[in-house]
């Protein structure tokens, strides 16, 4: 791997970071670390779930974010 392989990507592009309290792949602390480099990101932590789709809440958040590239109301994630 190149020497800079582990160097974090820095971007101003809007990003929606979805993690779950029960998510072994993308736990909330991992998303929080990543958000430091993605300055226009919004963190969403799913209280009793993971980052996967299939939930009406998650599907709505993703669709809303893709349509607007703006902050989304994450109340349903609780």
Long-range contacts (C-beta under 8 A, 24 or more apart in sequence): 8-34, 8-36, 8-37, 9-37, 9-38, 10-37, 10-38, 10-39, 11-37, 11-38, 11-39, 11-40, 12-39, 12-40, 13-38, 13-40, 14-40, 14-41, 14-42, 14-65, 14-69, 14-70, 15-40, 15-41, 15-42, 16-41, 16-42, 16-44, 16-61, 16-62, 16-65, 16-72, 17-41, 17-42, 17-43, 17-44, 18-44, 18-46, 18-51, 18-58, 18-61, 18-62, 19-43, 19-44, 19-45, 19-46, 19-50, 19-51, 20-45, 20-46, 20-47, 20-48, 20-49, 20-50, 20-51, 21-45, 21-46, 21-47, 21-48, 21-49, 22-46, 22-48, 22-49, 22-50, 23-49, 23-50, 23-51, 25-50, 25-51, 26-50, 26-51, 42-71, 42-72, 42-74, 44-72, 44-74, 44-77, 45-77, 46-77, 47-77, 47-78
